[in-house]
Amino acid sequence: MSKNILEEIINNKKDKIRILKKNISISSLNYKISGLKNYINFKEKILNNINSDKISIIAEIKKASPSAGIIIEDYNPVEIANVYLKNNATCLSVLTEEDFFLGNLIHISKIKQKINLPILCKDFFVDKFQVHLSKSYGADAILIILAAVDEKTADELYEEAEKLKMSVIVEVHTVEEAKKSLKYKDALIGINNRNLKTLKTDINTTYDIHNILINHDGPLISESGIKNKEDVLKIVTKTKIKTFLIGESILKNLKNNNIFSIL
């Protein structure tokens, strides 16, 4: 049986991190972190919008994906971030995985130098070393994909992020994962409408799962497959979710200088 795409990405990531850990110490990363001054509270920004009854958009910056291929040929993450800022994005999600999404951690630090918005390091976290690594480049939040790691690793990633005062999005795709996510009390919970094993999207995933998460203390996010304003408003009406992570739909409009026609 052939591997699914998530397994391929995770195995590749583990190999890369193994090599990085031989060459970079956590103490050297922490030294770099101690000099950072531009940390922004990712979760707090979204909570403020929820308390003001406003919709939050976490606008994604990525060059490519396994499902879409190359999305933007002439890729300039800082320029894209600036357009998002001007169009009132709440936060940014920057894809940093190098081989399947053609990202890089350096994109976060370049954006941070110019743009005053909280940034999620969107990557495949498999080792707590990555938490320090992402923060050392200026990330304000990390992603824990429950489908990608065992419970022990998820716990370690979450605890490490809390120690470093980073926000955490715990991403779920199934009812079972949603139940497991409830223990991460201070996390934001992201419902991914994309099946990471088949790469197909289905917004019904948000509807199927949100009931389990209703009593969770942190904000809920609907991620992937949101194509237009109607999709956003439908989810808000049906679920009361007010935070959305949107990538390909707005990135494709980037070419037309029509970024947030979706909103």
Backbone as CSV, one residue per row, in Angstrom:
resi,resn,N_x,N_y,N_z,CA_x,CA_y,CA_z,C_x,C_y,C_z
1,MET,0.854,-1.204,0.000,0.000,0.000,0.000,0.883,1.244,0.000
2,SER,0.597,2.178,-0.898,1.442,3.377,-0.992,1.186,4.311,0.187
3,LYS,2.201,5.056,0.539,2.082,6.010,1.643,1.138,7.133,1.254
4,ASN,0.420,7.681,2.225,-0.347,8.884,1.927,0.591,10.083,2.007
5,ILE,0.132,11.219,1.492,0.986,12.409,1.379,1.442,12.907,2.750
6,LEU,0.580,12.814,3.748,0.952,13.270,5.091,2.134,12.460,5.629
7,GLU,2.079,11.152,5.448,3.185,10.296,5.913,4.494,10.664,5.212
8,GLU,4.409,10.929,3.918,5.606,11.334,3.162,6.201,12.614,3.729
9,ILE,5.338,13.598,3.965,5.804,14.886,4.485,6.428,14.719,5.870
10,ILE,5.763,13.953,6.733,6.237,13.761,8.113,7.581,13.030,8.134
11,ASN,7.717,11.987,7.350,8.980,11.248,7.315,10.118,12.130,6.815
12,ASN,9.813,12.930,5.803,10.799,13.858,5.265,11.200,14.901,6.317
13,LYS,10.209,15.391,7.037,10.454,16.408,8.075,11.314,15.835,9.198
14,LYS,11.029,14.630,9.620,11.818,14.004,10.692,13.288,13.880,10.297
15,ASP,13.529,13.505,9.049,14.908,13.407,8.558,15.609,14.763,8.604
16,LYS,14.900,15.794,8.173,15.483,17.148,8.154,15.806,17.649,9.562
17,ILE,14.888,17.413,10.483,15.074,17.887,11.859,16.230,17.139,12.516
18,ARG,16.368,15.865,12.213,17.479,15.073,12.754,18.822,15.711,12.377
19,ILE,18.930,16.140,11.134,20.167,16.776,10.658,20.362,18.148,11.309
20,LEU,19.289,18.933,11.369,19.374,20.277,11.974,19.828,20.219,13.426
21,LYS,19.306,19.247,14.157,19.631,19.135,15.590,21.109,18.817,15.829
22,LYS,21.751,18.220,14.834,23.182,17.933,14.959,24.018,19.207,14.836
23,ASN,23.456,20.196,14.160,24.216,21.413,13.846,23.790,22.650,14.629
24,ILE,22.590,22.602,15.210,22.067,23.777,15.931,21.614,23.346,17.322
25,SER,22.070,24.051,18.341,21.665,23.720,19.717,20.458,24.560,20.128
26,ILE,19.656,24.013,21.039,18.509,24.768,21.564,19.007,26.005,22.305
27,SER,20.153,25.910,22.976,20.678,27.077,23.714,21.017,28.223,22.757
28,SER,21.526,27.886,21.556,21.832,28.948,20.580,20.545,29.574,20.052
29,LEU,19.499,28.759,19.911,18.199,29.293,19.473,17.614,30.204,20.548
30,ASN,17.730,29.778,21.805,17.198,30.577,22.909,17.929,31.901,23.055
31,TYR,19.222,31.895,22.741,20.000,33.146,22.763,19.444,34.107,21.713
32,LYS,19.145,33.563,20.538,18.560,34.371,19.461,17.176,34.886,19.874
33,ILE,16.398,33.998,20.492,15.046,34.371,20.946,15.100,35.500,21.975
34,SER,16.091,35.463,22.852,16.191,36.489,23.918,16.376,37.895,23.348
35,GLY,16.862,37.979,22.119,17.059,39.293,21.496,15.861,39.774,20.690
36,LEU,14.816,38.950,20.583,13.638,39.344,19.792,12.750,40.311,20.567
37,LYS,12.244,41.317,19.854,11.414,42.319,20.539,10.023,42.473,19.921
38,ASN,9.785,41.809,18.788,8.536,42.093,18.062,7.512,40.958,18.149
39,TYR,7.456,40.291,19.308,6.444,39.237,19.509,5.056,39.873,19.646
40,ILE,4.064,39.278,18.991,2.671,39.744,19.101,1.822,38.551,19.533
41,ASN,0.860,38.785,20.414,0.020,37.698,20.907,-1.044,37.340,19.858
42,PHE,-0.809,36.231,19.182,-1.661,35.751,18.089,-3.085,35.480,18.584
43,LYS,-3.188,34.700,19.649,-4.504,34.312,20.175,-5.283,35.534,20.675
44,GLU,-4.587,36.439,21.342,-5.257,37.617,21.911,-5.883,38.486,20.825
45,LYS,-5.182,38.606,19.696,-5.715,39.419,18.594,-7.039,38.844,18.090
46,ILE,-7.101,37.519,17.989,-8.336,36.865,17.540,-9.434,36.965,18.603
47,LEU,-9.065,36.775,19.870,-10.042,36.903,20.966,-10.654,38.300,21.004
48,ASN,-9.828,39.315,20.768,-10.343,40.698,20.755,-11.408,40.870,19.680
49,ASN,-11.190,40.255,18.516,-12.186,40.322,17.442,-13.459,39.589,17.825
50,ILE,-13.304,38.407,18.435,-14.482,37.631,18.859,-15.302,38.444,19.861
51,ASN,-14.618,39.058,20.802,-15.305,39.869,21.832,-15.986,41.098,21.244
52,SER,-15.487,41.548,20.069,-16.110,42.697,19.387,-17.069,42.243,18.290
53,ASP,-17.360,40.918,18.265,-18.259,40.325,17.274,-17.778,40.563,15.839
54,LYS,-16.454,40.468,15.652,-15.871,40.637,14.318,-15.326,39.307,13.804
55,ILE,-15.338,39.157,12.489,-14.742,37.980,11.851,-13.233,38.186,11.748
56,SER,-12.476,37.122,12.011,-11.017,37.169,11.867,-10.595,36.326,10.669
57,ILE,-9.674,36.878,9.888,-9.093,36.128,8.785,-7.606,35.922,9.056
58,ILE,-7.210,34.647,9.143,-5.796,34.293,9.170,-5.436,34.037,7.707
59,ALA,-4.740,34.992,7.104,-4.468,34.938,5.664,-3.159,34.194,5.413
60,GLU,-3.226,33.186,4.557,-2.065,32.303,4.365,-1.173,32.763,3.213
61,ILE,0.125,32.608,3.462,1.140,32.961,2.472,1.894,31.682,2.121
62,LYS,1.767,31.237,0.872,2.500,30.036,0.444,2.704,30.079,-1.063
63,LYS,3.811,29.500,-1.480,4.150,29.473,-2.908,3.458,28.314,-3.628
64,ALA,3.356,27.170,-2.921,2.842,25.958,-3.568,2.229,25.036,-2.531
65,SER,1.534,24.013,-3.014,1.024,22.959,-2.130,0.905,21.676,-2.937
66,PRO,0.906,20.518,-2.268,0.760,19.257,-3.005,-0.555,19.168,-3.780
67,SER,-1.597,19.836,-3.268,-2.902,19.745,-3.940,-3.028,20.710,-5.111
68,ALA,-2.403,21.892,-4.994,-2.587,22.930,-6.023,-1.380,23.095,-6.935
69,GLY,-0.234,22.512,-6.565,0.995,22.768,-7.324,1.495,24.179,-7.046
70,ILE,2.190,24.780,-8.014,2.682,26.154,-7.848,1.481,27.103,-7.901
71,ILE,1.306,27.881,-6.842,0.185,28.828,-6.783,0.632,30.196,-7.291
72,ILE,1.860,30.599,-6.902,2.394,31.903,-7.302,3.816,31.704,-7.828
73,GLU,4.005,31.998,-9.103,5.332,31.832,-9.713,6.318,32.866,-9.156
74,ASP,5.930,34.121,-9.224,6.808,35.214,-8.789,6.520,35.502,-7.318
75,TYR,7.041,34.642,-6.452,6.634,34.616,-5.043,7.445,35.594,-4.203
76,ASN,6.744,36.573,-3.606,7.401,37.521,-2.701,6.567,37.601,-1.412
77,PRO,6.948,36.836,-0.373,6.135,36.756,0.848,5.900,38.107,1.518
78,VAL,6.902,38.996,1.485,6.757,40.310,2.143,5.721,41.158,1.410
79,GLU,5.763,41.124,0.085,4.767,41.881,-0.708,3.356,41.364,-0.440
80,ILE,3.225,40.036,-0.390,1.900,39.445,-0.132,1.415,39.846,1.256
81,ALA,2.316,39.775,2.246,1.949,40.161,3.612,1.497,41.609,3.673
82,ASN,2.147,42.460,2.910,1.794,43.884,2.894,0.405,44.104,2.301
83,VAL,0.081,43.354,1.250,-1.265,43.439,0.658,-2.311,42.966,1.670
84,TYR,-2.001,41.879,2.380,-2.913,41.370,3.394,-3.126,42.394,4.508
85,LEU,-2.050,43.034,4.928,-2.139,44.073,5.970,-3.082,45.189,5.527
86,LYS,-2.911,45.639,4.284,-3.742,46.737,3.758,-5.203,46.319,3.624
87,ASN,-5.428,45.002,3.501,-6.800,44.495,3.365,-7.362,43.955,4.684
88,ASN,-6.723,44.401,5.792,-7.237,44.139,7.154,-7.230,42.675,7.586
89,ALA,-6.245,41.902,7.120,-6.084,40.545,7.658,-5.809,40.653,9.159
90,THR,-6.325,39.704,9.924,-6.126,39.706,11.381,-4.742,39.180,11.737
91,CYS,-4.382,38.052,11.122,-3.096,37.390,11.370,-2.605,36.822,10.044
92,LEU,-1.344,36.392,10.046,-0.773,35.735,8.873,-0.425,34.288,9.205
93,SER,-0.568,33.426,8.220,-0.089,32.045,8.319,0.960,31.893,7.222
94,VAL,2.196,31.608,7.624,3.283,31.524,6.647,3.747,30.075,6.542
95,LEU,3.598,29.507,5.343,4.001,28.125,5.109,5.520,28.054,5.023
96,THR,6.139,27.297,5.925,7.599,27.253,5.956,8.179,25.899,5.550
97,GLU,7.329,24.905,5.274,7.824,23.588,4.864,8.473,23.723,3.475
98,GLU,9.703,23.177,3.340,10.526,23.505,2.177,10.304,22.642,0.939
99,ASP,10.039,21.363,1.114,10.080,20.454,-0.033,8.742,20.258,-0.746
100,PHE,7.657,20.290,0.016,6.337,20.058,-0.573,5.572,21.371,-0.814
101,PHE,5.923,22.416,-0.021,5.221,23.702,-0.125,6.153,24.845,-0.561
102,LEU,7.444,24.520,-0.723,8.450,25.479,-1.189,8.554,26.713,-0.296
103,GLY,8.393,26.487,1.014,8.493,27.581,1.980,9.871,27.643,2.621
104,ASN,10.001,28.573,3.582,11.261,28.700,4.311,11.019,29.550,5.557
105,LEU,11.659,29.174,6.650,11.510,29.950,7.891,11.969,31.390,7.727
106,ILE,12.932,31.632,6.847,13.440,33.000,6.654,12.325,33.949,6.200
107,HIS,11.287,33.397,5.573,10.163,34.241,5.135,9.486,34.911,6.330
108,ILE,9.425,34.189,7.464,8.803,34.777,8.663,9.603,35.976,9.141
109,SER,10.920,35.816,9.255,11.722,36.934,9.774,11.709,38.128,8.822
110,LYS,11.684,37.866,7.514,11.620,38.968,6.546,10.303,39.740,6.673
111,ILE,9.207,38.990,6.844,7.897,39.646,7.012,7.868,40.432,8.313
112,LYS,8.397,39.841,9.386,8.375,40.483,10.711,9.101,41.823,10.708
113,GLN,10.130,41.951,9.885,10.879,43.212,9.823,10.034,44.353,9.268
114,LYS,9.008,44.010,8.485,8.239,45.038,7.763,6.772,45.145,8.190
115,ILE,6.209,44.041,8.680,4.753,43.965,8.875,4.429,43.660,10.335
116,ASN,3.560,44.465,10.915,3.220,44.308,12.333,1.928,43.500,12.510
117,LEU,2.003,42.217,12.125,0.865,41.307,12.325,1.388,40.020,12.959
118,PRO,0.578,39.364,13.809,1.011,38.080,14.379,1.116,37.000,13.311
119,ILE,2.136,36.144,13.459,2.412,35.139,12.425,2.378,33.724,12.999
120,LEU,1.599,32.873,12.325,1.606,31.434,12.583,2.671,30.800,11.701
121,CYS,3.571,30.019,12.311,4.491,29.197,11.532,3.721,27.953,11.104
122,LYS,3.342,27.908,9.839,2.543,26.784,9.321,3.518,25.728,8.791
123,ASP,3.687,24.704,9.586,4.642,23.660,9.237,4.199,22.359,9.890
124,PHE,5.005,21.347,9.732,4.686,20.026,10.281,5.603,19.805,11.481
125,PHE,5.081,20.091,12.663,5.872,20.027,13.890,5.904,18.597,14.411
126,VAL,7.119,18.067,14.540,7.281,16.687,14.993,8.251,16.582,16.171
127,ASP,8.852,17.718,16.549,9.892,17.716,17.580,9.900,19.075,18.266
128,LYS,10.041,19.080,19.599,9.981,20.363,20.323,11.113,21.312,19.932
129,PHE,12.171,20.780,19.354,13.247,21.615,18.803,12.677,22.647,17.824
130,GLN,11.685,22.225,17.031,11.079,23.119,16.031,10.367,24.318,16.651
131,VAL,9.876,24.142,17.872,9.178,25.245,18.543,10.176,26.384,18.785
132,HIS,11.339,26.035,19.321,12.396,27.031,19.539,12.883,27.603,18.205
133,LEU,13.023,26.726,17.224,13.496,27.154,15.905,12.540,28.177,15.287
134,SER,11.239,27.890,15.318,10.258,28.802,14.711,10.207,30.137,15.450
135,LYS,10.292,30.081,16.783,10.277,31.336,17.552,11.526,32.165,17.257
136,SER,12.656,31.484,17.041,13.903,32.212,16.770,13.833,32.985,15.455
137,TYR,12.925,32.608,14.576,12.714,33.338,13.325,11.582,34.370,13.434
138,GLY,10.962,34.448,14.617,9.946,35.470,14.848,8.504,34.992,14.852
139,ALA,8.280,33.678,14.783,6.901,33.168,14.792,6.232,33.448,16.138
140,ASP,4.937,33.773,16.084,4.149,34.035,17.295,3.296,32.832,17.680
141,ALA,3.115,31.905,16.747,2.243,30.747,16.989,2.756,29.555,16.199
142,ILE,2.442,28.356,16.712,2.781,27.124,15.991,1.517,26.310,15.751
143,LEU,1.686,25.304,14.889,0.584,24.412,14.530,0.910,23.001,15.005
144,ILE,-0.034,22.374,15.687,0.107,20.955,16.024,-0.993,20.201,15.279
145,ILE,-0.594,19.352,14.334,-1.555,18.577,13.552,-1.702,17.216,14.229
146,LEU,-2.865,16.966,14.834,-3.029,15.726,15.595,-2.922,14.477,14.725
147,ALA,-3.231,14.608,13.433,-3.112,13.454,12.526,-1.655,13.115,12.235
148,ALA,-0.752,14.034,12.571,0.653,13.880,12.174,1.553,13.363,13.285
149,VAL,1.099,13.448,14.536,1.960,13.075,15.665,1.191,12.240,16.687
150,ASP,1.938,11.483,17.508,1.277,10.752,18.590,0.976,11.716,19.744
151,GLU,0.198,11.237,20.700,-0.273,12.102,21.789,0.882,12.653,22.633
152,LYS,1.880,11.834,22.885,3.037,12.263,23.680,3.760,13.437,22.999
153,THR,3.966,13.320,21.690,4.631,14.394,20.942,3.778,15.653,20.928
154,ALA,2.468,15.487,20.726,1.558,16.644,20.742,1.637,17.370,22.081
155,ASP,1.648,16.599,23.168,1.756,17.192,24.514,3.060,17.960,24.669
156,GLU,4.153,17.364,24.205,5.470,18.009,24.322,5.519,19.319,23.530
157,LEU,4.981,19.303,22.323,4.961,20.504,21.485,4.144,21.614,22.152
158,TYR,2.986,21.227,22.670,2.091,22.188,23.322,2.761,22.812,24.548
159,GLU,3.356,21.967,25.383,4.007,22.457,26.610,5.196,23.361,26.281
160,GLU,5.936,22.999,25.251,7.110,23.806,24.863,6.668,25.175,24.361
161,ALA,5.601,25.195,23.572,5.079,26.476,23.061,4.589,27.354,24.209
162,GLU,3.924,26.745,25.187,3.456,27.520,26.347,4.631,28.125,27.113
163,LYS,5.704,27.337,27.275,6.898,27.857,27.962,7.474,29.062,27.236
164,LEU,7.411,29.020,25.897,7.967,30.108,25.092,6.937,31.215,24.823
165,LYS,5.778,31.100,25.514,4.698,32.108,25.385,4.241,32.291,23.928
166,MET,4.136,31.163,23.242,3.615,31.170,21.876,2.178,30.657,21.879
167,SER,1.373,31.176,20.971,0.023,30.638,20.797,0.118,29.315,20.037
168,VAL,-0.895,28.469,20.225,-0.907,27.155,19.577,-2.245,26.933,18.878
169,ILE,-2.170,26.525,17.619,-3.368,26.011,16.944,-3.237,24.491,16.903
170,VAL,-4.192,23.806,17.519,-4.258,22.346,17.440,-5.244,22.017,16.320
171,GLU,-4.740,21.323,15.310,-5.552,21.073,14.120,-6.164,19.679,14.142
172,VAL,-7.469,19.624,13.854,-8.202,18.354,13.858,-8.963,18.187,12.543
173,HIS,-9.216,16.923,12.201,-9.966,16.658,10.971,-11.095,15.650,11.196
174,THR,-11.045,14.936,12.324,-12.057,13.908,12.593,-12.678,14.144,13.973
175,VAL,-13.792,13.483,14.208,-14.470,13.560,15.509,-13.529,13.086,16.617
176,GLU,-12.807,12.007,16.342,-11.885,11.447,17.332,-10.791,12.445,17.708
177,GLU,-10.225,13.084,16.697,-9.185,14.098,16.948,-9.775,15.291,17.702
178,ALA,-10.997,15.663,17.364,-11.653,16.784,18.047,-11.792,16.497,19.542
179,LYS,-12.166,15.269,19.870,-12.298,14.879,21.294,-10.943,14.976,22.003
180,LYS,-9.884,14.512,21.326,-8.537,14.563,21.910,-8.063,16.006,22.118
181,SER,-8.490,16.904,21.236,-8.000,18.291,21.275,-8.513,19.075,22.480
182,LEU,-9.604,18.598,23.089,-10.241,19.357,24.177,-9.325,19.557,25.386
183,LYS,-8.339,18.682,25.544,-7.465,18.802,26.715,-6.479,19.967,26.595
184,TYR,-6.305,20.479,25.382,-5.382,21.605,25.196,-6.146,22.910,25.437
185,LYS,-6.324,23.193,26.719,-7.267,24.222,27.168,-7.005,25.611,26.590
186,ASP,-5.723,25.970,26.451,-5.408,27.335,26.008,-5.168,27.441,24.509
187,ALA,-5.319,26.324,23.803,-5.068,26.341,22.359,-6.255,26.906,21.588
188,LEU,-5.971,27.368,20.380,-7.019,27.585,19.392,-7.192,26.232,18.707
189,ILE,-8.413,25.867,18.362,-8.641,24.591,17.680,-9.016,24.872,16.224
190,GLY,-8.210,24.330,15.323,-8.482,24.498,13.900,-9.131,23.259,13.323
191,ILE,-10.286,23.429,12.717,-10.947,22.313,12.024,-10.523,22.377,10.558
192,ASN,-9.735,21.401,10.136,-9.243,21.409,8.763,-10.229,20.687,7.851
193,ASN,-10.777,21.436,6.919,-11.737,20.852,5.974,-11.049,20.018,4.898
194,ARG,-9.702,20.052,4.902,-8.956,19.241,3.948,-8.502,17.942,4.612
195,ASN,-8.822,16.835,3.994,-8.326,15.543,4.456,-6.850,15.447,4.048
196,LEU,-5.956,15.427,5.028,-4.527,15.465,4.722,-4.009,14.180,4.077
197,LYS,-4.817,13.148,4.105,-4.392,11.893,3.473,-4.803,11.840,2.001
198,THR,-5.951,12.443,1.677,-6.425,12.411,0.286,-6.324,13.787,-0.387
199,LEU,-6.171,14.851,0.445,-6.082,16.257,0.008,-7.418,16.826,-0.489
200,LYS,-8.500,16.068,-0.348,-9.813,16.595,-0.749,-10.375,17.495,0.349
201,THR,-11.112,18.551,-0.050,-11.732,19.442,0.946,-13.243,19.261,0.965
202,ASP,-13.793,19.428,2.164,-15.245,19.319,2.352,-15.616,20.171,3.566
203,ILE,-16.310,21.276,3.315,-16.668,22.201,4.398,-17.589,21.545,5.422
204,ASN,-18.259,20.470,5.026,-19.110,19.753,5.985,-18.312,19.247,7.189
205,THR,-16.984,19.113,7.018,-16.135,18.692,8.140,-16.294,19.651,9.310
206,THR,-16.332,20.952,9.023,-16.534,21.953,10.086,-17.865,21.720,10.786
207,TYR,-18.922,21.483,10.008,-20.250,21.272,10.608,-20.290,19.985,11.430
208,ASP,-19.610,18.962,10.929,-19.632,17.660,11.613,-18.908,17.688,12.958
209,ILE,-17.885,18.542,13.065,-17.001,18.493,14.233,-17.262,19.582,15.268
210,HIS,-17.798,20.725,14.837,-17.814,21.886,15.748,-18.616,21.641,17.027
211,ASN,-19.653,20.796,16.960,-20.473,20.539,18.163,-19.653,19.961,19.316
212,ILE,-18.681,19.136,18.986,-17.827,18.527,20.012,-16.965,19.591,20.687
213,LEU,-16.672,20.648,19.939,-15.717,21.662,20.410,-16.382,22.897,21.021
214,ILE,-17.699,22.900,21.037,-18.434,24.110,21.440,-18.041,24.627,22.816
215,ASN,-17.731,23.735,23.744,-17.408,24.169,25.114,-15.912,24.386,25.346
216,HIS,-15.139,24.283,24.268,-13.702,24.544,24.411,-13.485,26.032,24.683
217,ASP,-12.538,26.343,25.564,-12.322,27.740,25.983,-11.734,28.612,24.878
218,GLY,-10.896,28.028,24.030,-10.200,28.833,23.017,-11.031,29.019,21.758
219,PRO,-10.598,29.944,20.896,-11.309,30.171,19.630,-11.260,28.952,18.719
220,LEU,-12.316,28.772,17.933,-12.364,27.722,16.916,-12.112,28.360,15.548
221,ILE,-11.412,27.616,14.697,-11.057,28.117,13.366,-11.539,27.119,12.322
222,SER,-12.118,27.622,11.239,-12.417,26.769,10.084,-11.324,27.009,9.046
223,GLU,-10.696,25.911,8.610,-9.531,26.014,7.728,-9.768,25.257,6.423
224,SER,-9.314,25.841,5.327,-9.259,25.181,3.999,-10.631,25.053,3.321
225,GLY,-10.588,25.148,2.024,-11.783,24.909,1.209,-12.798,26.031,1.218
226,ILE,-12.439,27.181,1.819,-13.375,28.315,1.879,-13.139,29.163,0.629
227,LYS,-14.130,29.205,-0.252,-13.915,29.772,-1.582,-14.457,31.180,-1.765
228,ASN,-15.413,31.578,-0.931,-16.025,32.895,-1.140,-16.690,33.391,0.143
229,LYS,-17.216,34.610,0.036,-17.868,35.247,1.181,-19.068,34.430,1.663
230,GLU,-19.767,33.804,0.717,-20.947,33.001,1.074,-20.561,31.842,1.993
231,ASP,-19.425,31.197,1.676,-18.945,30.096,2.532,-18.694,30.586,3.956
232,VAL,-18.046,31.746,4.062,-17.735,32.322,5.383,-19.018,32.576,6.162
233,LEU,-19.959,33.266,5.513,-21.200,33.647,6.212,-22.045,32.431,6.585
234,LYS,-22.012,31.412,5.736,-22.763,30.184,6.016,-22.211,29.511,7.276
235,ILE,-20.883,29.441,7.380,-20.256,28.815,8.552,-20.538,29.637,9.808
236,VAL,-20.446,30.963,9.700,-20.737,31.837,10.854,-22.162,31.595,11.355
237,THR,-23.106,31.522,10.410,-24.513,31.342,10.768,-24.780,29.974,11.393
238,LYS,-24.172,28.935,10.818,-24.451,27.574,11.279,-23.694,27.183,12.541
239,THR,-22.540,27.802,12.779,-21.669,27.316,13.853,-21.248,28.371,14.867
240,LYS,-21.394,29.635,14.540,-20.899,30.750,15.367,-19.373,30.870,15.334
241,ILE,-18.691,30.035,14.503,-17.244,30.207,14.311,-17.017,31.535,13.599
242,LYS,-16.050,32.314,14.102,-15.808,33.635,13.519,-14.364,33.816,13.042
243,THR,-13.598,32.700,13.028,-12.194,32.790,12.623,-11.936,31.799,11.492
244,PHE,-11.275,32.276,10.445,-11.082,31.467,9.239,-9.642,31.562,8.765
245,LEU,-9.063,30.399,8.470,-7.741,30.368,7.846,-7.966,30.101,6.367
246,ILE,-7.579,31.074,5.544,-7.850,30.996,4.100,-6.543,31.200,3.339
247,GLY,-6.277,30.308,2.385,-5.043,30.415,1.621,-5.282,30.520,0.136
248,GLU,-5.538,29.377,-0.496,-5.556,29.342,-1.961,-6.570,30.299,-2.581
249,SER,-7.741,30.443,-1.970,-8.782,31.302,-2.560,-8.323,32.746,-2.683
250,ILE,-7.640,33.248,-1.632,-7.187,34.650,-1.725,-5.872,34.761,-2.484
251,LEU,-5.031,33.728,-2.410,-3.767,33.772,-3.160,-4.023,33.776,-4.669
252,LYS,-5.040,33.034,-5.104,-5.350,33.006,-6.537,-5.893,34.350,-7.010
253,ASN,-6.579,35.070,-6.105,-7.072,36.400,-6.449,-5.962,37.437,-6.460
254,LEU,-4.839,37.096,-5.848,-3.687,37.993,-5.800,-3.260,38.402,-7.202
255,LYS,-3.315,37.433,-8.112,-2.894,37.695,-9.501,-3.794,38.754,-10.149
256,ASN,-5.017,38.856,-9.695,-5.981,39.783,-10.303,-6.073,41.103,-9.545
257,ASN,-5.140,41.317,-8.581,-5.220,42.496,-7.710,-6.595,42.614,-7.063
258,ASN,-7.141,41.490,-6.717,-8.515,41.439,-6.200,-8.523,40.542,-4.967
259,ILE,-7.648,40.872,-4.027,-7.283,39.946,-2.959,-8.479,39.446,-2.165
260,PHE,-9.220,40.380,-1.593,-10.252,39.949,-0.662,-11.642,40.061,-1.262
261,SER,-11.736,39.746,-2.563,-13.069,39.667,-3.147,-13.859,38.578,-2.429
262,ILE,-13.082,37.686,-1.761,-13.741,36.617,-0.991,-14.503,37.161,0.205
263,LEU,-14.133,38.354,0.692,-14.717,38.853,1.940,-15.636,40.040,1.714
